[in-house]
Amino acid sequence: MSGQEHSGEPITAAGIEELKAELADLEGPKRLEMAERIRVARELGDLKENADYHIAKEDQAHLETRIQRLQERLRNAVVVEVEDGEGDTFSFGRTAEVLDESKGETNAWTLVGSTEANLAEGRLSAESPIGRALMDAKVGSTVVVETPKGDRRFKVVKLVP
């Protein structure tokens, strides 16, 4: 992402593999389990009053919707090559220790695409206000992010291999 504009959703190579693995699981074993649930529910009798059948069909619709969304994400995904350890900037796909000077807390964050983001797992969206501010920040530099509760300062302490 640094300096380049992509048409599509930026994602790391690891992120694309996770998407493919989830899609394979949903299209294979999960679809088979769902078909079996529906088959068993159909055998319970009158479909008009068969709650198990209707719940299974509803769950099947949710499963198919999830599959379609994952397929769409894969079609739109653009794998962004991660600079492997070169340079001293915090860029897409790289991990850095970042000090939140407002709170005195240090976090290890990896800059990722918005659909990969999960702050609890240390994956910060490069499209979030903090991610955008930290994008391409040099080690040792401090960025200021405007938030509803006032400005927050983040310092890139070091890059993590």
Summary of the structure (lengths in Angstrom):
residues: 161
radius of gyration: 21.6
end to end distance: 19.1
largest distance: 69.0
contacts: 441
relative contact order: 0.16
helix: 42%
strand: 28%
